[in-house]
Amino acid sequence: MDLKNLSKGYLEKEIPKDIDISKEILRIKKEKNAVILSHFYTVSELQDIADYVGDSLKLSQLAAETKADIIVFVGVHFMAETAKILSPHKKVLLPDLNAGCSLAESVPPDAFEEFIKQHPGYKVISYVNTSAAIKALTDVVVTSTNAKYIVESFQKNEKLIFGPDRNLGNYINSVTGRNMVLWDGACHVHEEFSLEAILELKKQYPNAKILAHPECEKPVLLVADHIGSTASILKFSKTDNANEYIVATESGIIHQMKKQSPQKHFIPAPPKDSTCACNDCNFMKLNTLEKLYNCLVYELPEIEIDEKIRKRAEFPIRKMLEISAKLGL
């Protein structure tokens, strides 16, 4: 699917100037029995208006448990697909279909299927940040939170493929002692953090702890005080006794950090392009209040998945949840 060339006419419809857009969103949401999910990386006003804010898989699980008829996923395309996989009988909407993901797009299904064929006898582990088509080629899905534990649940001599994030895969290999074959993909946000700029920030804030997502490159991870998913980073910043943190993940998470720990100071890690003070996901930032409003009004764009693909994609997600439950995660 070419997300970049899809028509956005319904998103550009003029919104009445005399309305309070936030109040209208909440009114329409209630009227249509919808639930709004916002990822940590969206802008603050979208996080504040959501029913749930969190990591992509957790949000999809929460949506599946609600009695809502409509799920509006304020995030990126693969996240809305995951919600549809887990809630096939609910209408799933995404405010902007152009909100893709550089990591998910780094692994074309045809090429990945050929890659698997080149490694017969290998089990396939895919990061949740992938399309439904990739999940359908997968034995078990993982998140950045549970990847280490699920990889360790396989026998040590099991041959494993991990995709698509090479940085996360390399990190999991390093902490588990495995030698998984890695697909060569990456997230454009986490690949762009500058080690040199982070070390310069550390000189300015010598007491600050460095928090990094495992999708970051190895040099950044080596200087980190804590490595974890967005939810893990958020929890660490709340419970840790430091007062300053340099945050090496998408800067949207800082909104929740400040809400939970208003007395602490959070500094976004800069990218290699030093003209920017922080490192944002341009796809996440395509989501706006105006698009959310039109999305609810017109119930478009809707996420649809071929049922055969959906069923095949659901299996590795359920497998992950089953393993996680057994491990007490």
C-alpha positions as CSV (number, residue, x, y, z in Angstrom):
1,M,0.0,0.0,0.0
2,D,1.4,3.4,-1.0
3,L,0.4,5.5,2.0
4,K,2.1,8.6,0.7
5,N,-0.1,9.0,-2.3
6,L,-3.5,8.3,-0.8
7,S,-6.2,11.0,-1.1
8,K,-6.7,13.1,2.1
9,G,-9.7,15.0,0.9
10,Y,-11.9,14.1,3.9
11,L,-9.1,15.3,6.2
12,E,-9.0,18.7,4.5
13,K,-12.7,19.5,4.9
14,E,-13.2,22.8,6.6
15,I,-14.0,22.7,10.3
16,P,-16.5,25.2,11.6
17,K,-14.5,28.1,13.2
18,D,-17.0,28.7,16.0
19,I,-16.6,25.3,17.7
20,D,-14.5,24.1,20.6
21,I,-12.8,21.3,18.7
22,S,-11.7,19.4,21.8
23,K,-15.3,19.5,23.3
24,E,-16.7,18.4,19.9
25,I,-14.3,15.5,19.7
26,L,-15.4,14.3,23.1
27,R,-19.1,14.8,22.3
28,I,-18.9,12.8,19.0
29,K,-16.8,10.1,20.6
30,K,-19.5,9.6,23.2
31,E,-22.3,9.8,20.7
32,K,-20.6,7.1,18.5
33,N,-19.4,4.9,21.3
34,A,-15.8,5.3,20.2
35,V,-12.5,5.0,22.1
36,I,-9.5,7.2,21.4
37,L,-6.0,5.7,21.7
38,S,-2.9,7.9,21.6
39,H,0.6,6.7,21.4
40,F,3.3,8.3,23.6
41,Y,4.9,9.9,20.6
42,T,1.9,12.0,19.5
43,V,1.7,15.7,20.4
44,S,0.6,16.6,23.9
45,E,-3.0,17.8,23.1
46,L,-3.7,14.4,21.4
47,Q,-2.4,12.5,24.5
48,D,-4.5,14.7,26.8
49,I,-7.8,14.0,24.9
50,A,-7.3,10.3,24.6
51,D,-9.0,7.6,26.7
52,Y,-5.7,5.7,26.8
53,V,-2.1,6.7,26.2
54,G,0.6,4.1,25.9
55,D,2.7,1.7,23.8
56,S,1.1,0.4,20.6
57,L,0.4,-3.2,21.6
58,K,-0.9,-2.3,25.1
59,L,-3.3,0.2,23.5
60,S,-4.6,-2.5,21.1
61,Q,-5.2,-4.9,24.0
62,L,-7.0,-2.2,25.9
63,A,-9.2,-1.3,22.9
64,A,-10.1,-5.0,22.4
65,E,-11.3,-5.2,26.0
66,T,-13.6,-2.1,25.7
67,K,-17.2,-2.2,24.6
68,A,-16.5,0.6,22.0
69,D,-17.9,0.2,18.5
70,I,-15.1,2.4,17.0
71,I,-11.4,2.5,17.8
72,V,-9.6,5.6,16.7
73,F,-5.9,4.9,16.9
74,V,-3.9,8.2,17.0
75,G,-0.6,6.8,16.0
76,V,0.8,5.2,12.8
77,H,-0.5,2.7,10.4
78,F,0.9,-0.6,11.8
79,M,-0.5,0.3,15.2
80,A,-4.0,0.7,13.8
81,E,-3.6,-2.6,11.9
82,T,-2.6,-4.4,15.1
83,A,-5.8,-3.0,16.7
84,K,-7.8,-4.4,13.8
85,I,-6.1,-7.8,14.0
86,L,-7.2,-8.0,17.7
87,S,-10.6,-6.4,17.2
88,P,-11.8,-7.6,13.8
89,H,-15.5,-6.8,14.5
90,K,-14.8,-3.2,15.5
91,K,-14.3,-0.3,13.1
92,V,-10.7,0.9,13.4
93,L,-9.9,4.4,12.2
94,L,-6.5,6.2,11.7
95,P,-6.6,10.0,11.5
96,D,-4.1,10.1,8.6
97,L,-3.3,7.1,6.4
98,N,0.0,8.8,5.5
99,A,1.2,8.2,9.1
100,G,3.4,5.3,8.2
101,C,6.6,4.0,10.0
102,S,10.1,4.0,8.6
103,L,10.9,0.8,10.5
104,A,7.7,-1.1,9.3
105,E,8.4,0.2,5.7
106,S,12.0,-1.1,5.9
107,V,10.8,-4.7,5.5
108,P,8.8,-5.3,2.3
109,P,6.8,-8.5,2.7
110,D,8.0,-10.1,-0.6
111,A,11.6,-9.5,0.3
112,F,11.2,-10.8,3.9
113,E,9.4,-13.9,2.6
114,E,12.4,-14.6,0.4
115,F,14.8,-13.9,3.3
116,I,13.0,-16.6,5.3
117,K,13.2,-19.1,2.4
118,Q,17.0,-18.5,2.4
119,H,17.1,-19.7,6.0
120,P,15.2,-23.0,6.1
121,G,14.5,-24.4,9.6
122,Y,14.6,-21.0,11.3
123,K,11.9,-19.7,13.6
124,V,10.8,-16.1,12.7
125,I,10.6,-13.5,15.5
126,S,9.1,-10.1,14.4
127,Y,9.0,-6.9,16.3
128,V,5.5,-5.6,16.7
129,N,6.5,-2.5,14.7
130,T,5.6,-4.3,11.4
131,S,2.7,-4.6,9.0
132,A,0.1,-7.2,9.2
133,A,1.7,-8.9,6.1
134,I,5.0,-9.3,8.0
135,K,3.2,-10.6,11.1
136,A,1.5,-13.2,8.9
137,L,5.0,-14.6,8.0
138,T,6.0,-14.7,11.7
139,D,6.1,-17.4,14.4
140,V,6.0,-15.0,17.3
141,V,5.8,-11.3,17.7
142,V,7.7,-9.4,20.4
143,T,7.8,-5.9,21.9
144,S,10.8,-4.0,23.1
145,T,9.6,-4.8,26.7
146,N,9.3,-8.6,26.3
147,A,11.7,-9.4,23.4
148,K,14.6,-10.5,25.7
149,Y,12.4,-12.9,27.6
150,I,10.6,-14.4,24.6
151,V,13.9,-15.0,22.8
152,E,15.2,-16.7,25.9
153,S,12.1,-18.9,25.9
154,F,13.4,-20.7,22.8
155,Q,16.0,-23.5,23.2
156,K,19.6,-22.2,23.0
157,N,20.2,-24.2,19.8
158,E,17.1,-22.9,18.1
159,K,17.8,-21.1,14.8
160,L,16.1,-17.7,14.9
161,I,15.5,-14.9,12.5
162,F,14.7,-11.5,14.0
163,G,13.3,-8.5,12.1
164,P,13.1,-5.8,11.2
165,D,15.1,-3.7,13.6
166,R,18.8,-4.5,13.5
167,N,19.6,-2.3,16.5
168,L,17.0,-4.0,18.7
169,G,18.1,-7.4,17.4
170,N,21.8,-6.7,18.1
171,Y,20.9,-5.6,21.6
172,I,18.8,-8.7,22.3
173,N,21.7,-10.9,20.9
174,S,24.1,-9.1,23.3
175,V,22.0,-9.6,26.4
176,T,20.9,-13.2,25.6
177,G,24.1,-14.5,24.1
178,R,22.1,-15.6,21.0
179,N,23.2,-15.3,17.4
180,M,19.9,-14.5,15.7
181,V,20.0,-13.7,12.0
182,L,18.9,-10.1,11.6
183,W,16.9,-8.3,9.0
184,D,18.7,-5.0,8.1
185,G,16.0,-2.5,9.1
186,A,15.9,0.5,11.5
187,C,13.8,3.3,12.9
188,H,14.7,6.7,11.4
189,V,14.2,8.4,14.8
190,H,16.3,6.1,17.0
191,E,19.1,5.8,14.4
192,E,19.5,9.6,14.3
193,F,20.6,10.2,17.9
194,S,24.0,11.7,18.1
195,L,26.4,10.1,20.7
196,E,28.6,13.2,20.6
197,A,25.7,15.5,21.3
198,I,24.5,13.3,24.1
199,L,27.9,13.4,25.7
200,E,28.0,17.2,25.3
201,L,24.7,17.3,27.1
202,K,26.1,15.1,29.8
203,K,28.9,17.7,30.4
204,Q,26.2,20.3,30.9
205,Y,24.1,18.1,33.1
206,P,26.6,15.8,34.9
207,N,24.0,14.4,37.2
208,A,21.5,13.6,34.5
209,K,20.9,9.9,33.7
210,I,20.7,8.8,30.1
211,L,17.6,6.9,29.2
212,A,17.6,5.1,25.8
213,H,15.3,3.0,23.7
214,P,16.8,-0.3,22.5
215,E,16.2,0.7,18.9
216,C,19.0,3.2,19.3
217,E,22.5,2.4,17.9
218,K,24.9,0.5,20.1
219,P,27.2,3.5,21.0
220,V,24.2,5.3,22.5
221,L,23.1,2.2,24.4
222,L,26.6,1.8,25.8
223,V,26.4,5.1,27.6
224,A,22.8,4.7,28.8
225,D,21.9,4.3,32.5
226,H,18.7,2.7,31.6
227,I,17.6,0.9,28.4
228,G,14.0,0.1,27.8
229,S,10.7,0.5,26.0
230,T,8.8,3.8,26.2
231,A,6.7,2.4,29.0
232,S,9.9,1.2,30.8
233,I,11.6,4.6,30.4
234,L,8.5,6.4,31.7
235,K,8.3,4.1,34.8
236,F,12.1,4.4,35.5
237,S,11.9,8.2,35.4
238,K,9.0,8.2,37.8
239,T,10.5,5.7,40.4
240,D,14.2,6.6,40.1
241,N,15.8,9.1,42.6
242,A,17.6,11.3,40.0
243,N,16.2,14.7,39.1
244,E,17.6,15.1,35.6
245,Y,17.3,12.8,32.6
246,I,18.6,12.9,29.0
247,V,15.9,11.1,27.0
248,A,17.0,9.2,23.9
249,T,13.7,8.3,22.4
250,E,11.0,10.2,20.5
251,S,10.4,13.4,22.4
252,G,6.6,12.9,22.7
253,I,7.2,10.7,25.8
254,I,8.5,13.7,27.7
255,H,4.9,15.1,28.0
256,Q,3.9,12.1,30.1
257,M,7.2,12.2,32.0
258,K,6.5,15.8,33.0
259,K,3.0,15.0,34.0
260,Q,4.1,12.1,36.3
261,S,7.2,13.8,37.7
262,P,6.7,17.6,37.4
263,Q,9.5,18.3,39.8
264,K,12.1,16.6,37.5
265,H,14.0,18.0,34.5
266,F,13.9,16.1,31.2
267,I,16.2,16.9,28.3
268,P,15.5,15.5,24.8
269,A,18.5,13.9,23.2
270,P,19.4,15.7,19.9
271,P,19.8,14.0,16.6
272,K,22.9,14.0,14.4
273,D,21.4,17.0,12.6
274,S,22.4,19.6,15.2
275,T,19.9,22.2,13.8
276,C,17.2,20.4,15.9
277,A,17.0,20.4,19.7
278,C,15.1,17.1,19.8
279,N,14.3,14.1,17.6
280,D,10.7,13.7,16.4
281,C,8.9,11.1,14.4
282,N,7.5,13.1,11.4
283,F,4.9,10.3,10.9
284,M,3.5,10.6,14.4
285,K,3.4,14.4,14.1
286,L,1.0,14.1,11.1
287,N,-1.7,13.4,13.6
288,T,-3.6,16.6,14.7
289,L,-6.7,17.6,16.6
290,E,-8.3,18.7,13.3
291,K,-7.7,15.3,11.6
292,L,-8.9,13.5,14.7
293,Y,-12.1,15.6,14.5
294,N,-12.7,14.8,10.8
295,C,-11.8,11.2,11.4
296,L,-14.6,10.9,13.9
297,V,-17.1,12.9,11.9
298,Y,-16.7,11.0,8.7
299,E,-15.5,7.7,10.2
300,L,-12.6,7.7,7.7
301,P,-10.0,6.5,6.9
302,E,-10.9,3.0,8.0
303,I,-8.4,0.2,8.4
304,E,-9.2,-3.0,6.5
305,I,-7.2,-6.2,6.4
306,D,-7.8,-9.3,4.2
307,E,-9.2,-11.9,6.6
308,K,-6.7,-14.6,5.6
309,I,-3.8,-12.2,6.4
310,R,-5.6,-11.0,9.6
311,K,-5.9,-14.6,11.0
312,R,-2.4,-15.5,10.1
313,A,-1.1,-12.2,11.7
314,E,-3.2,-12.8,14.8
315,F,-1.5,-16.1,15.6
316,P,2.0,-14.8,16.4
317,I,0.5,-12.0,18.6
318,R,-1.6,-14.5,20.6
319,K,1.5,-16.7,20.8
320,M,3.5,-13.8,22.3
321,L,0.7,-13.1,24.8
322,E,0.6,-16.8,25.8
323,I,4.4,-16.9,26.3
324,S,4.3,-13.7,28.2
325,A,1.6,-14.9,30.5
326,K,3.6,-18.1,31.2
327,L,6.6,-16.0,32.1
328,G,4.6,-13.7,34.3
329,L,5.3,-10.7,32.2
